[in-house]
Amino acid sequence: LGIDREGCERVIREAGFPVPPKSGCWHCPFARVEEILTLSRQAPERFSLIEQLEADATTTHGPDPYGRPRTQWNDRPASEWRRRAVREDSQGLLEFATDPPCGCYD
């Protein structure tokens, strides 16, 4: 239809609706550190699904080419990201996610 995000926002506003915030896939492999930590804090049940996905992928396909368990985000397993979020929370170092880096939306 030749409409970009700004045009979509204009249509939504003109219809009298609130413009929804940008959102990305909750399991995005391109998530930034802040987004991963926020997911761990705000959606622990979804984060557990990622931990299970990693375990299943390693069981099904074996370790990655370097002999490590398969992971969602680079070379660190989700369990390590969860521990980091807990550690930062206890140290008062909370970080919050912003827009997804890839510009994708739900």
N, CA, C and O atoms as a MOPAC input file, in Angstrom:
PM7 MOZYME 1SCF
protein

 N      0.80100 1    -1.20000 1     0.00000 1
 C      0.00000 1     0.00000 1     0.00000 1
 C      0.84600 1     1.26600 1     0.00000 1
 O      0.30600 1     2.37200 1    -0.04600 1
 N      2.15900 1     1.11600 1     0.05000 1
 C      3.03400 1     2.27700 1     0.01300 1
 C      2.96900 1     3.11300 1     1.27700 1
 O      3.14900 1     4.33000 1     1.22900 1
 N      2.71400 1     2.47500 1     2.39900 1
 C      2.63300 1     3.20000 1     3.66100 1
 C      3.76700 1     2.75200 1     4.57100 1
 O      4.04500 1     1.55900 1     4.69300 1
 N      4.42000 1     3.72400 1     5.21000 1
 C      5.49600 1     3.39300 1     6.14700 1
 C      4.95400 1     3.49800 1     7.57300 1
 O      3.76000 1     3.71800 1     7.77400 1
 N      5.83500 1     3.34000 1     8.55500 1
 C      5.39100 1     3.38900 1     9.95100 1
 C      4.74300 1     4.73200 1    10.29100 1
 O      3.71500 1     4.77200 1    10.96700 1
 N      5.33800 1     5.82300 1     9.82900 1
 C      4.77100 1     7.14400 1    10.11700 1
 C      3.36300 1     7.27000 1     9.53200 1
 O      2.45900 1     7.79500 1    10.18200 1
 N      3.18500 1     6.79000 1     8.31300 1
 C      1.86900 1     6.82700 1     7.69500 1
 C      0.87300 1     5.97700 1     8.45300 1
 O     -0.28700 1     6.35800 1     8.60900 1
 N      1.32000 1     4.83400 1     8.92100 1
 C      0.46400 1     3.94600 1     9.70500 1
 C      0.05500 1     4.63200 1    11.00400 1
 O     -1.10400 1     4.56000 1    11.41100 1
 N      1.01100 1     5.29800 1    11.65400 1
 C      0.69800 1     6.01500 1    12.89000 1
 C     -0.33100 1     7.11600 1    12.63200 1
 O     -1.23800 1     7.32400 1    13.43800 1
 N     -0.19100 1     7.80900 1    11.52100 1
 C     -1.12600 1     8.87900 1    11.16600 1
 C     -2.54300 1     8.30900 1    10.99900 1
 O     -3.50800 1     8.88100 1    11.50400 1
 N     -2.66000 1     7.18300 1    10.29000 1
 C     -3.97000 1     6.55000 1    10.08900 1
 C     -4.57600 1     6.15300 1    11.43700 1
 O     -5.76900 1     6.35500 1    11.66500 1
 N     -3.77600 1     5.60400 1    12.30700 1
 C     -4.26600 1     5.17000 1    13.62100 1
 C     -4.75000 1     6.36900 1    14.43000 1
 O     -5.83200 1     6.33100 1    15.01600 1
 N     -3.93900 1     7.44500 1    14.46300 1
 C     -4.32900 1     8.65200 1    15.20500 1
 C     -5.61200 1     9.26300 1    14.64100 1
 O     -6.51400 1     9.64200 1    15.38800 1
 N     -5.67700 1     9.35100 1    13.31200 1
 C     -6.86100 1     9.94100 1    12.67200 1
 C     -8.12300 1     9.13100 1    12.95000 1
 O     -9.22800 1     9.67300 1    12.93500 1
 N     -7.96000 1     7.84200 1    13.20400 1
 C     -9.11000 1     6.99500 1    13.53800 1
 C     -9.47500 1     7.10900 1    15.02100 1
 O    -10.46200 1     6.52700 1    15.47100 1
 N     -8.66300 1     7.87100 1    15.78100 1
 C     -8.96000 1     8.08200 1    17.19300 1
 C     -8.41100 1     7.02700 1    18.12600 1
 O     -8.82100 1     6.94700 1    19.28500 1
 N     -7.48500 1     6.21300 1    17.63600 1
 C     -6.90000 1     5.16600 1    18.47300 1
 C     -5.50700 1     5.57700 1    18.94600 1
 O     -4.84400 1     6.38600 1    18.29700 1
 N     -5.06000 1     5.01900 1    20.07600 1
 C     -3.69300 1     5.29000 1    20.51200 1
 C     -2.69900 1     4.51600 1    19.63300 1
 O     -2.97100 1     3.39100 1    19.21600 1
 N     -1.57400 1     5.12200 1    19.36800 1
 C     -0.53700 1     4.48000 1    18.55700 1
 C      0.19900 1     3.47700 1    19.44800 1
 O      0.73500 1     3.85700 1    20.48900 1
 N      0.23100 1     2.21200 1    19.05300 1
 C      0.94400 1     1.21600 1    19.86800 1
 C      2.45100 1     1.43300 1    19.78800 1
 O      2.95000 1     1.94400 1    18.78500 1
 N      3.18000 1     1.04900 1    20.83600 1
 C      4.63500 1     1.18200 1    20.78700 1
 C      5.23700 1     0.16100 1    19.83400 1
 O      4.60300 1    -0.83500 1    19.48600 1
 N      6.47400 1     0.42300 1    19.41700 1
 C      7.18800 1    -0.55600 1    18.60700 1
 C      7.39900 1    -1.79900 1    19.45500 1
 O      7.58200 1    -1.71400 1    20.66900 1
 N      7.37200 1    -2.92400 1    18.81800 1
 C      7.62800 1    -4.16800 1    19.53000 1
 C      8.30200 1    -5.14300 1    18.58200 1
 O      8.12400 1    -5.06300 1    17.36700 1
 N      9.05100 1    -6.03300 1    19.12200 1
 C      9.73300 1    -7.03700 1    18.32300 1
 C      9.40300 1    -8.42600 1    18.84100 1
 O      8.73300 1    -8.57000 1    19.86400 1
 N      9.86000 1    -9.42200 1    18.15300 1
 C      9.67100 1   -10.78800 1    18.60900 1
 C     10.35100 1   -10.94600 1    19.96500 1
 O     11.49100 1   -10.51300 1    20.13200 1
 N      9.69200 1   -11.54100 1    20.90800 1
 C     10.26900 1   -11.65400 1    22.24300 1
 C     11.48800 1   -12.56100 1    22.26800 1
 O     12.27400 1   -12.49400 1    23.21300 1
 N     11.66700 1   -13.39500 1    21.27500 1
 C     12.80800 1   -14.31100 1    21.22900 1
 C     13.80600 1   -13.91600 1    20.13900 1
 O     14.54500 1   -14.76800 1    19.64700 1
 N     13.83600 1   -12.66500 1    19.76500 1
 C     14.67200 1   -12.18500 1    18.66400 1
 C     16.14800 1   -12.50500 1    18.90400 1
 O     16.69400 1   -12.14300 1    19.94600 1
 N     16.79600 1   -13.17700 1    17.95700 1
 C     18.22500 1   -13.47900 1    18.12900 1
 C     19.09900 1   -12.23000 1    18.00300 1
 O     20.29100 1   -12.28200 1    18.30700 1
 N     18.52600 1   -11.11600 1    17.56100 1
 C     19.27300 1    -9.87200 1    17.41900 1
 C     19.01500 1    -8.90800 1    18.57000 1
 O     19.35500 1    -7.72900 1    18.47800 1
 N     18.42100 1    -9.39500 1    19.64500 1
 C     18.10900 1    -8.54900 1    20.79400 1
 C     19.38500 1    -7.97000 1    21.39900 1
 O     20.43700 1    -8.60900 1    21.41900 1
 N     19.25600 1    -6.74800 1    21.88800 1
 C     20.37900 1    -6.10800 1    22.58600 1
 C     20.42500 1    -6.61700 1    24.01200 1
 O     19.46000 1    -7.20000 1    24.50600 1
 N     21.53900 1    -6.39600 1    24.66500 1
 C     21.73400 1    -6.85700 1    26.03700 1
 C     20.59200 1    -6.39100 1    26.93000 1
 O     20.04600 1    -7.18400 1    27.69700 1
 N     20.22200 1    -5.11200 1    26.84000 1
 C     19.15300 1    -4.58200 1    27.69500 1
 C     17.84200 1    -5.32700 1    27.46400 1
 O     17.08600 1    -5.56900 1    28.40500 1
 N     17.57500 1    -5.68700 1    26.21100 1
 C     16.34000 1    -6.39000 1    25.88100 1
 C     16.33900 1    -7.80300 1    26.45100 1
 O     15.31400 1    -8.28000 1    26.93500 1
 N     17.47900 1    -8.46500 1    26.39400 1
 C     17.58000 1    -9.82300 1    26.93800 1
 C     17.36700 1    -9.79200 1    28.44900 1
 O     16.62700 1   -10.61200 1    28.99200 1
 N     18.01000 1    -8.85500 1    29.11700 1
 C     17.87900 1    -8.76100 1    30.56800 1
 C     16.45600 1    -8.38900 1    30.96900 1
 O     15.93200 1    -8.91900 1    31.94900 1
 N     15.83000 1    -7.48900 1    30.22900 1
 C     14.45500 1    -7.10500 1    30.51700 1
 C     13.51400 1    -8.29600 1    30.31900 1
 O     12.60200 1    -8.50200 1    31.11900 1
 N     13.72700 1    -9.07400 1    29.26700 1
 C     12.90900 1   -10.26600 1    29.04600 1
 C     13.02700 1   -11.21400 1    30.23000 1
 O     12.02500 1   -11.75800 1    30.69400 1
 N     14.23000 1   -11.41200 1    30.71400 1
 C     14.44500 1   -12.29200 1    31.85900 1
 C     13.67900 1   -11.80300 1    33.08100 1
 O     13.11900 1   -12.60000 1    33.83500 1
 N     13.65900 1   -10.49300 1    33.26800 1
 C     12.99700 1    -9.91300 1    34.44100 1
 C     11.47700 1    -9.87700 1    34.30400 1
 O     10.75600 1   -10.19600 1    35.25000 1
 N     10.99800 1    -9.49000 1    33.13500 1
 C      9.57100 1    -9.21600 1    32.96700 1
 C      8.76700 1   -10.39600 1    32.43200 1
 O      7.54400 1   -10.42100 1    32.57000 1
 N      9.42900 1   -11.36200 1    31.83000 1
 C      8.71300 1   -12.51700 1    31.27800 1
 C      9.49500 1   -13.80300 1    31.55800 1
 O      9.96000 1   -14.46500 1    30.63000 1
 N      9.63800 1   -14.15100 1    32.83400 1
 C     10.44500 1   -15.33400 1    33.16900 1
 C      9.94000 1   -16.62600 1    32.54300 1
 O     10.72800 1   -17.52900 1    32.26600 1
 N      8.61900 1   -16.72300 1    32.31400 1
 C      8.07800 1   -17.94500 1    31.70800 1
 C      8.53000 1   -18.05500 1    30.24800 1
 O      8.82700 1   -19.15200 1    29.77700 1
 N      8.58500 1   -16.94500 1    29.54100 1
 C      9.08100 1   -16.96600 1    28.16300 1
 C     10.58100 1   -17.24000 1    28.14600 1
 O     11.08900 1   -17.95400 1    27.28200 1
 N     11.26900 1   -16.66200 1    29.10700 1
 C     12.71400 1   -16.87300 1    29.18000 1
 C     13.01300 1   -18.35500 1    29.43200 1
 O     13.98600 1   -18.89000 1    28.90000 1
 N     12.19400 1   -19.00500 1    30.22600 1
 C     12.36700 1   -20.44500 1    30.46100 1
 C     12.18000 1   -21.23800 1    29.17600 1
 O     12.84400 1   -22.25400 1    28.97300 1
 N     11.27700 1   -20.78100 1    28.30300 1
 C     11.09300 1   -21.45300 1    27.01100 1
 C     12.36600 1   -21.36200 1    26.16300 1
 O     12.71100 1   -22.30900 1    25.45700 1
 N     13.05200 1   -20.24000 1    26.23200 1
 C     14.31000 1   -20.09300 1    25.48900 1
 C     15.36300 1   -21.03000 1    26.05700 1
 O     16.11100 1   -21.64900 1    25.30000 1
 N     15.43300 1   -21.14300 1    27.37600 1
 C     16.37300 1   -22.08300 1    27.99200 1
 C     16.09000 1   -23.50900 1    27.51900 1
 O     17.01400 1   -24.26600 1    27.22100 1
 N     14.80400 1   -23.86900 1    27.45200 1
 C     14.43200 1   -25.20400 1    26.97800 1
 C     14.76500 1   -25.37700 1    25.50100 1
 O     15.23900 1   -26.43400 1    25.08600 1
 N     14.51600 1   -24.33400 1    24.70800 1
 C     14.84400 1   -24.36500 1    23.28500 1
 C     16.34200 1   -24.61600 1    23.08500 1
 O     16.73100 1   -25.41200 1    22.23000 1
 N     17.16300 1   -23.95100 1    23.85700 1
 C     18.61200 1   -24.16100 1    23.75200 1
 C     18.98100 1   -25.60700 1    24.07300 1
 O     19.76000 1   -26.23300 1    23.35500 1
 N     18.41800 1   -26.12200 1    25.14800 1
 C     18.70900 1   -27.50500 1    25.53900 1
 C     18.24200 1   -28.48700 1    24.46300 1
 O     18.95900 1   -29.42700 1    24.11800 1
 N     17.04100 1   -28.26400 1    23.93800 1
 C     16.50900 1   -29.14200 1    22.89200 1
 C     17.35000 1   -29.06600 1    21.62100 1
 O     17.60300 1   -30.09000 1    20.98500 1
 N     17.78000 1   -27.87500 1    21.24900 1
 C     18.59900 1   -27.71300 1    20.04100 1
 C     19.93100 1   -28.43900 1    20.18300 1
 O     20.41200 1   -29.06300 1    19.23700 1
 N     20.52200 1   -28.35400 1    21.37200 1
 C     21.79500 1   -29.04700 1    21.59700 1
 C     21.59900 1   -30.55300 1    21.57400 1
 O     22.42100 1   -31.28000 1    21.01700 1
 N     20.51100 1   -31.02700 1    22.17900 1
 C     20.22200 1   -32.46200 1    22.18200 1
 C     19.96100 1   -32.96400 1    20.76600 1
 O     20.47000 1   -34.01100 1    20.36500 1
 N     19.17100 1   -32.21600 1    20.02300 1
 C     18.77100 1   -32.63800 1    18.68400 1
 C     19.89500 1   -32.51200 1    17.65700 1
 O     20.09700 1   -33.40800 1    16.83700 1
 N     20.62100 1   -31.40400 1    17.70500 1
 C     21.61000 1   -31.10800 1    16.66300 1
 C     23.05300 1   -31.20900 1    17.12700 1
 O     23.97700 1   -31.01700 1    16.33700 1
 N     23.24900 1   -31.51000 1    18.39800 1
 C     24.60000 1   -31.57000 1    18.92900 1
 C     25.11900 1   -30.17500 1    19.23700 1
 O     24.42900 1   -29.18500 1    18.99600 1
 N     26.32700 1   -30.09400 1    19.76700 1
 C     26.89800 1   -28.79300 1    20.10000 1
 C     27.16800 1   -27.96600 1    18.84000 1
 O     27.11500 1   -28.47400 1    17.72000 1
 N     27.45600 1   -26.69300 1    19.05300 1
 C     27.78000 1   -25.82200 1    17.91400 1
 C     29.13600 1   -26.23300 1    17.33400 1
 O     29.78600 1   -27.11700 1    17.89100 1
 N     29.57700 1   -25.62800 1    16.24600 1
 C     30.83800 1   -26.03400 1    15.61600 1
 C     32.06600 1   -25.92600 1    16.52200 1
 O     33.10400 1   -26.52100 1    16.23400 1
 N     31.94800 1   -25.16900 1    17.61500 1
 C     33.06800 1   -25.02200 1    18.54500 1
 C     32.95200 1   -25.95900 1    19.74300 1
 O     33.74800 1   -25.88000 1    20.67800 1
 N     31.95400 1   -26.85100 1    19.71100 1
 C     31.78200 1   -27.82500 1    20.77800 1
 C     31.00100 1   -27.31200 1    21.97000 1
 O     30.94200 1   -27.97800 1    23.00400 1
 N     30.39800 1   -26.13600 1    21.84200 1
 C     29.62900 1   -25.54700 1    22.94500 1
 C     28.14700 1   -25.85600 1    22.76200 1
 O     27.69800 1   -26.12800 1    21.64900 1
 N     27.38000 1   -25.81300 1    23.86600 1
 C     25.92900 1   -25.96400 1    23.72800 1
 C     25.36800 1   -24.85900 1    22.82900 1
 O     25.89900 1   -23.75000 1    22.78700 1
 N     24.29800 1   -25.17600 1    22.12000 1
 C     23.67100 1   -24.17200 1    21.25000 1
 C     22.98100 1   -23.11800 1    22.10500 1
 O     22.37200 1   -23.43200 1    23.12800 1
 N     23.08200 1   -21.86600 1    21.67400 1
 C     22.52200 1   -20.76500 1    22.44400 1
 C     21.71600 1   -19.83000 1    21.54700 1
 O     21.91100 1   -19.79100 1    20.33200 1
 N     20.82700 1   -19.09400 1    22.15400 1
 C     19.99500 1   -18.11900 1    21.45200 1
 C     20.78300 1   -16.85100 1    21.11400 1
 O     20.63700 1   -16.28900 1    20.02800 1
 N     21.61200 1   -16.41400 1    22.05000 1
 C     22.31800 1   -15.14400 1    21.88700 1
 C     23.82000 1   -15.36400 1    21.98800 1
 O     24.37100 1   -15.50400 1    23.08100 1
 N     24.45800 1   -15.39200 1    20.85600 1
 C     25.91600 1   -15.53400 1    20.75400 1
 C     26.39900 1   -16.77300 1    21.47500 1
 O     25.86200 1   -17.86000 1    21.26100 1
 N     27.39500 1   -16.63300 1    22.31700 1
 C     27.97600 1   -17.81300 1    22.96000 1
 C     27.59000 1   -17.92800 1    24.43400 1
 O     28.20500 1   -18.69300 1    25.17700 1
 N     26.57500 1   -17.17400 1    24.86200 1
 C     26.14800 1   -17.23200 1    26.25900 1
 C     24.76800 1   -17.87100 1    26.35100 1
 O     23.83200 1   -17.42600 1    25.68600 1
 N     24.63600 1   -18.90600 1    27.16800 1
 C     23.32100 1   -19.54000 1    27.31000 1
 C     22.34700 1   -18.63000 1    28.05600 1
 O     22.76100 1   -17.73500 1    28.79400 1
 N     21.07300 1   -18.86200 1    27.86100 1
 C     20.03700 1   -18.06100 1    28.51800 1
 C     20.19800 1   -18.09100 1    30.03000 1
 O     19.94800 1   -17.08900 1    30.69900 1
 N     20.60800 1   -19.21800 1    30.56800 1
 C     20.78000 1   -19.30100 1    32.02600 1
 C     21.81300 1   -18.28500 1    32.51800 1
 O     21.67300 1   -17.74700 1    33.61600 1
 N     22.83800 1   -18.02000 1    31.72500 1
 C     23.83900 1   -17.02100 1    32.11000 1
 C     23.23900 1   -15.60900 1    32.08100 1
 O     23.52200 1   -14.78400 1    32.95000 1
 N     22.40600 1   -15.34900 1    31.06700 1
 C     21.74000 1   -14.04300 1    31.00900 1
 C     20.80200 1   -13.86600 1    32.19600 1
 O     20.70800 1   -12.77000 1    32.74800 1
 N     20.10700 1   -14.92800 1    32.59800 1
 C     19.20800 1   -14.85400 1    33.75900 1
 C     20.00600 1   -14.53700 1    35.02300 1
 O     19.59700 1   -13.69500 1    35.82200 1
 N     21.14400 1   -15.21100 1    35.20500 1
 C     21.98800 1   -14.93700 1    36.37700 1
 C     22.47700 1   -13.49100 1    36.37300 1
 O     22.53000 1   -12.85200 1    37.42400 1
 N     22.83300 1   -12.97400 1    35.20700 1
 C     23.29400 1   -11.58600 1    35.11300 1
 C     22.17700 1   -10.62000 1    35.51200 1
 O     22.42200 1    -9.65000 1    36.22900 1
 N     20.95900 1   -10.88300 1    35.05100 1
 C     19.83500 1   -10.01100 1    35.40200 1
 C     19.62200 1    -9.99700 1    36.91100 1
 O     19.41400 1    -8.93600 1    37.49800 1
 N     19.67100 1   -11.16200 1    37.53700 1
 C     19.49400 1   -11.25500 1    38.99000 1
 C     20.62600 1   -10.52100 1    39.69800 1
 O     20.38900 1    -9.79100 1    40.66000 1
 N     21.83900 1   -10.71000 1    39.23100 1
 C     23.00500 1   -10.04800 1    39.83700 1
 C     22.88100 1    -8.52400 1    39.73200 1
 O     23.11700 1    -7.81300 1    40.70900 1
 N     22.51200 1    -8.02700 1    38.55100 1
 C     22.37700 1    -6.58300 1    38.36700 1
 C     21.22800 1    -6.02300 1    39.19300 1
 O     21.32700 1    -4.91800 1    39.72800 1
 N     20.14000 1    -6.78000 1    39.30000 1
 C     19.01900 1    -6.33100 1    40.12700 1
 C     19.47600 1    -6.17200 1    41.57600 1
 O     19.13500 1    -5.18800 1    42.23200 1
 N     20.23900 1    -7.12700 1    42.06700 1
 C     20.68800 1    -7.08000 1    43.45200 1
 C     21.70400 1    -5.96100 1    43.67900 1
 O     21.89200 1    -5.51400 1    44.81100 1
 N     22.35700 1    -5.50800 1    42.60900 1
 C     23.34200 1    -4.43000 1    42.72100 1
 C     22.74900 1    -3.07200 1    42.34500 1
 O     23.44900 1    -2.05900 1    42.35000 1
 N     21.44500 1    -3.05800 1    42.01700 1
 C     20.80100 1    -1.81100 1    41.64200 1
 C     21.21900 1    -1.28700 1    40.28200 1
 O     21.24600 1    -0.07500 1    40.06500 1
 N     21.54800 1    -2.18800 1    39.36200 1
 C     22.01400 1    -1.79300 1    38.03800 1
 C     20.98000 1    -2.09900 1    36.96200 1
 O     21.33900 1    -2.53600 1    35.86900 1
 N     19.71100 1    -1.87600 1    37.25500 1
 C     18.66100 1    -2.20500 1    36.29200 1
 C     18.84800 1    -1.46100 1    34.98100 1
 O     19.17400 1    -0.27500 1    34.96200 1
 N     18.63800 1    -2.17600 1    33.89200 1
 C     18.63700 1    -1.58400 1    32.56400 1
 C     17.30100 1    -1.92600 1    31.92800 1
 O     16.75000 1    -2.99600 1    32.18500 1
 N     16.77300 1    -1.03100 1    31.10000 1
 C     15.48800 1    -1.28300 1    30.47100 1
 C     15.62300 1    -1.23700 1    28.96800 1
 O     16.41600 1    -0.46800 1    28.42400 1
 N     14.84100 1    -2.06800 1    28.29900 1
 C     14.90800 1    -2.18600 1    26.84300 1
 C     14.27400 1    -0.97500 1    26.16500 1
 O     13.40300 1    -0.30100 1    26.71400 1
 N     14.74600 1    -0.73600 1    24.96100 1
 C     14.16000 1     0.29900 1    24.12000 1
 C     13.68400 1    -0.37300 1    22.84400 1
 O     13.43400 1    -1.57800 1    22.84200 1
 N     13.55600 1     0.36600 1    21.77600 1
 C     13.07500 1    -0.20900 1    20.52700 1
 C     13.97700 1    -1.33900 1    20.05400 1
 O     15.18500 1    -1.29500 1    20.28800 1
 N     13.41900 1    -2.34900 1    19.39400 1
 C     14.24300 1    -3.44200 1    18.89100 1
 C     15.21100 1    -2.93400 1    17.81800 1
 O     14.83300 1    -2.10700 1    16.98800 1
 N     16.46100 1    -3.42400 1    17.83100 1
 C     17.45500 1    -2.93900 1    16.88800 1
 C     17.14400 1    -3.27100 1    15.43900 1
 O     17.59700 1    -2.57800 1    14.52900 1
 N     16.38400 1    -4.31500 1    15.22400 1
 C     16.11200 1    -4.73300 1    13.84000 1
 C     14.92000 1    -3.99800 1    13.24000 1
 O     14.67300 1    -4.10100 1    12.03900 1
 N     14.17700 1    -3.25500 1    14.06300 1
 C     13.02300 1    -2.52100 1    13.56500 1
 C     11.83000 1    -3.41300 1    13.26800 1
 O     10.89600 1    -2.97300 1    12.59700 1
 N     11.83200 1    -4.65200 1    13.74400 1
 C     10.70200 1    -5.54600 1    13.48100 1
 C      9.58700 1    -5.27300 1    14.49400 1
 O      9.81400 1    -4.68200 1    15.55000 1
 N      8.40500 1    -5.70700 1    14.15200 1
 C      7.23200 1    -5.45700 1    14.97600 1
 C      6.39300 1    -6.71000 1    15.08900 1
 O      6.46600 1    -7.59900 1    14.24100 1
 N      5.58900 1    -6.77700 1    16.15200 1
 C      4.63500 1    -7.88100 1    16.27300 1
 C      3.55600 1    -7.74000 1    15.24300 1
 O      2.65200 1    -8.57300 1    15.17800 1

